[in-house]
Amino acid sequence: MADEFRQALAFLTTDRWKLRFHDGGVLPAPPKKISVLKEDCVVLLSGGLDSLVGAIDLTRDGLEPVAVSQNVRGDGLKQRDFAQEIGLTKHLQLNHVATSPTVQETSQRARSLIFLTFGVVVATSLEKYAKGNTAPLYVCENGFIAINPPLTGSRLGSLSTRTAHPVFLTRFQKILDAASLNVKIENPYAQKTKGEMLIECKDQIFLQTEAAHSTSCGRFQRFNYRHCGRCVPCQVRRAAFVAWDAKRDTTDYVYESLGKDDEDHASFDDVRSVAIALASVKADGLDRWLGHTLSPPDIGDRNVVRGMLDRGLNELRELHRLYGVK
């Protein structure tokens, strides 16, 4: 088990880990009365656009999910509003509130492990789990960001998040299986771009009302809870809106005009990284740019994933064309 944890954490964070289990743990006293949840699955609801689409689709398919959120400053109210407006009757918001006795780790690259664990705990509280059935845990993330291919040779390690990467989710699933936890992690959008998620959402009217209120920015708190408009997640978000309908994107971006020729816009590192990736694909082809991105055995159908990544790049290409990024 320790080795499975080590491999999962190493892939998620690109750090090196050593884990050891110690005897002497104490279990809490069992409750006098055990309550189970009647709902049939769990969905992680972050306040982001992808999790919003996922929760909408699940409910419109007739499922009754329990929503689990990890509280983040600036998103707590948004998470509650989404859950209520979608029609989710059960919504649990949690926060690890962890502090280190030594040097503080500010990157939070392993934070998603805790979020997933919250989801697993709730999934084991479902009535269907208590009856011996598999409890689905939905992690809804578009395939392009889930794979998150390095845009340039320098964008490796902590610059490329792996929260919903199929390799990490597969390794985390192996941990659950080894612990005999009958919880199945599923990402229904692993082969979809963000734009395709918006276009194919099963409640277009509701999505049109709420989509722009979601959070995608990697620097949301830094800009006083506004989208910067230029980080990679913001660019993927904006490209998805363009693919869906650009007029529906009423998000207040700090840096709106991506094509403006200065260091805050077209010359900003993330904007240049996307532009370099697009130029590399045009010059050398998609496969040369992807390199070893699709080499891990847990990727799944590589041809399907390759096609999805190509379509994701096309969405970004159209965003840059629209704003005149050169």
Secondary structure as UniProt FT lines:
FT   HELIX           2..13
FT   STRAND          41..44
FT   HELIX           49..60
FT   TURN            61..62
FT   STRAND          65..70
FT   TURN            73..75
FT   HELIX           76..86
FT   STRAND          91..94
FT   TURN            109..110
FT   HELIX           111..123
FT   TURN            124..125
FT   HELIX           127..130
FT   TURN            131..132
FT   STRAND          135..138
FT   HELIX           143..147
FT   TURN            153..154
FT   HELIX           157..159
FT   TURN            163..164
FT   HELIX           166..178
FT   TURN            179..180
FT   STRAND          183..186
FT   TURN            188..191
FT   HELIX           194..200
FT   HELIX           204..210
FT   HELIX           211..213
FT   TURN            218..224
FT   HELIX           232..245
FT   HELIX           246..248
FT   TURN            258..259
FT   TURN            263..267
FT   HELIX           269..284
FT   HELIX           286..290
FT   TURN            291..294
FT   HELIX           297..299
FT   HELIX           302..323
//
